[in-house]
Amino acid sequence: MTIENEQTLEDLRFPEEFIFGVATAAYQIEGAVLEDGRGTSIWDTFSHTPGRVLNGDTGDVACDHYHRWKSDLDLMVELGVDAYRFSISWPRLYPQGGGQLNQRGLSFYDRLIDGCLERGLQAYPTLYHWDLPQALADKGGWSNRSTADAFARYAEKIMDKFGDRISAVSTFNEPWCSSILSHLLGIHAPGEKNLDAALAVLHGQHRAHGLAVQAMRASRSSVPLGIVLNLQSLYPATDTDRDQEATQRHETFHNGMFLDPLFKGEYPEDAMRHLGDRMPDGWHDDLATIAQPLDYWGLNYYTPFHIADASSPQADYPATVQIDKPDVPRTDIGWEVDGSTFYDLLVDINARYTLPPCYITENGAAYNHDIVKGVIADQPRIDYLHQHLEGLLAAMRDGVDVRGYFAWSLMDNFEWAEGYDMRFGLIHVDYATQERTFKQSALWYQSLLQQHRG
């Protein structure tokens, strides 16, 4: 099959040692939620609550990866990637969040990691991609300090069991989503809308990250450790002072509240001036634990945001609103497409923070093209990936140390609150039959990787 845009691959030349991979997450692909002793997660509860997920979709079956993992790894080999970024389901290993280890759950990841190595794939596990054991949520979740201690014990067990075979570990995937999106905006599990709860969860996750890094380093110091953040590339909706100041506040709250404690050992001063008295008790004392030295950090990036002022006497900090820019290209989920904003974010963050090397741990687009005569002609996804890889290369030329890129996602999957309506995969999944079909974007990515190796 001929690939449109193949001639444009020539301008995407990455360093020889650069890693290319694909990424997934446990709840989005595994299914088998009641098999082999797995416990319930907050996403099981949330997705089974009417009105929470589009069409009432759940991750009960998803892509059935729990049973099809061997053939899915074979698809990665066919694609030609170097590495597989996946997440480990905490409730599959510890159904109650702690206590008795579920050996059958452990064995699944044992087989998966060995299967990666047998196929020449590097394994990049993430410990937390939002599937908190419901048993811990029932005791307060991340706002209960004991959850962070349980997470550290879970992390230590992962390192004890798999540390000899994995290439790196990420503690959290997008803690912004599992704090702000989940406890302030109410869009993700558990669907809460409470600023104080969001701040407690945010801080609890940060502390859990620090404790987990300490525990894993004590277990095996040779494995690189990091965290994955979904930072926002921000622009004022207008050139007024109000919107420019609002954009700075938005950056402080939505980026700085994650970057600063991790890499500076402090929360942003402006945010604490407004929110410090709403932070959980004793937060100052945890900053040294949170700011553990890291070997790398991961960036997930999809779309820019345009910010306007929303100040009012009732508005909580940062008192901002997102404005959709008119007449711009958008993906099927409605996200603006502009690869230059990826460059802007990478260069800006690199200039303002002293950071370890970076991996792009997710980047991709939702386009819902159907199969027509056996072909999924998803040219817009190819264009999206190409322009974002161009932005990435430009940032690397301007001094940003990026070591690898993981496309989101290997295959279509359960897209959280959007259910199965949005398709981010390079590989199409027919959810009725579980048949996998390479999209043209997968073939394009395959060609890019062949060029990279050539």
NORLIN-V860594 format. One line per field, one symbol per residue. ss: DSSP state (H for helix, E for strand, C for the rest). phi: phi as a letter, one per 20 degrees, with the letter a starting at -180 (. if undefined). psi: psi as a letter, one per 20 degrees, with the letter a starting at -180 (. if undefined). A space follows every 10 residues. Layout:
ss = ???
phi = ???
psi = ???
This chain:
ss = CCCCCHHHHH HCCCCCCCEE EEECCHHHHC CCCCCCCCCC EHHHHHHCCC CCCHHHCCCC CCCCHHHHHH HHHHHHHHHC CCEEEEECCH HHHCCCCCCC CCHHHHHHHH HHHHHHHHCC CEEEEEEECC CCEHHHHCCC HHHCHHHHHH HHHHHHHHHH HHCCCCCEEE EEECCCHHHH HHHCCCCCCC CCCCHHHHHH HHHHHHHHHH HHHHHHHHHC CCCEEEEEEC CCEEEECCCC HHHHHHHHHH HHHHHHHHHH HHHCCCCCHH HHHHHHHHCC CCHHHHHHHH CCCCCEEEEE CCCEEEEEEC CCCCCCCCCE EECCCCCCCE CCCCCECCHH HHHHHHHHHH HHCCCCEEEE EECCCCCCCC CECCECCCHH HHHHHHHHHH HHHHHHHCCC CEEEEEEECC ECCCCHHHCC CCCCCCEEEE CCCCEEEECH HHHHHHHHHH HHHC
phi = .edfmffefg edddggefed bccbbgffcf mlfdelnfee dffffffeeg necgmmfceg dlelfgddff fffffffffn febcecdeeg ffecgdnamf fefffffgfg ffffffffdm dfdcfdecdn efggffffdo lfeeffffff fffffffgfg edgecdeacd fddlggfecf feddemedge necbffffff fgfffgffgf fffgfffffb feefcbbddd fdedbffcef ggffffffff fffedffdff ffdcmbeggf fffecgfdff gmfgfeffff efgdeacddd bcbecddcfc fbgeffgelc cedffflcfc ffenefdaff ffggfgffff fececfgdce ebarbecdfe fclncdedgg fgffffffff fffffffeoe eddabdfdcg bgbfelfeld fdddffdfde ffdmfdcfef fffffgffff ffff
psi = pqpqjhhihh jmoqqhippp aqqaqghhhg blijqkjprq rhhggghjop ihppjkqrjg gcjkhhijhg hhhhhhghhj qhqoprqpog ihgnhjiacp pohhghhghg hgghhghhjk pqpmqpholi mpphhhhiji ciiphhhhgh ghhgghgghg hihiiqhrpp fqomiggjfg hhigijhrpj kqnogggghg gghhgggggg hgggghhhgo iippqaqpqn qpoqpphrjq hghghhhggg ggghghiggg hgiikqqpgg ghhhihiiqq pjhhiihhgg lqpqhrqqpp pgqrqppqpk prhipqpjlr qppppqlqqq riijpqonhh hggggggghh hiqoqrqqpo ippaqoplpr poljpnnlhh gggggghhhg hggghhhjjp npirpoporg rqaolciicj hpoiqhpppo hhijpppprh hghggghghg ghh.
